């Protein structure tokens, strides 16, 4: 069973860096461009469009993990930082056949709008991590709603959707107020996590790998970050370690629906 929030009255610990029914993959395959090359030329990649916010029937408002009796986990990434590192990480995931969830910060999307398309075209999932990555749970109501809705507007403009998920910035769990504001902005659920990789402290790739593999289990939602070289280096051994345990990395939507 998905674990509901036991008390959303408090913001929870500070993070370390910080569609009814089954929706399947995070992005809808819209079309594949025509193959115009000669024999043996590579075929163009399919074009994806963003999915609307995920709805989990009978699921809690705040989602921390998926089913514990399955064989899947969700690797979720706070989305900002050097786009070269972000692209390298996505490439490593795709090489291993993994799909991830990126919760993008709105001002990062303003600076790097091409990253929204890159994430979706890799078959990954895209969501909302507020506009400026402020401590959203400590803000007054109007300011907190602006943080959520302005990032949603960026996502809608770039992808046609406000994104599959909302995750509060600088907080592991949302307060009751932020949960209500996220719902007002169009998100049925708030995405939390049950395993913090602590990668934003830059402990090195080996430490990130150990933290994830020591704590992960079926249904885990793991918090990681784009923009950290150690995370990029840690991802291949993490994915290999998951595979050896019979676990696979999927999007959060695939995990919980």
Secondary structure, DSSP 8 states (H G I E B T S, - for coil): -----S-TTS--S--S----S---SSEEEEEE----S-TT-----EEEEE------TT--SEE----TTSSEEEEEEEE-S-HHHHHHHHHHHHHTT---EEEE-HHHHHH-THHHHHHHHTT-EEEE--SS---GGGS-HHHHHHHHHHHHHHHHHHHSSS-S-B--TT-SS--HHHHHHHHHHT-S-EE--SEE--GGG---HHHHHHHHHHH--TT-EEEEESS-HHHHHHHHHHHHHHHHTT-EEE-HHHHH-
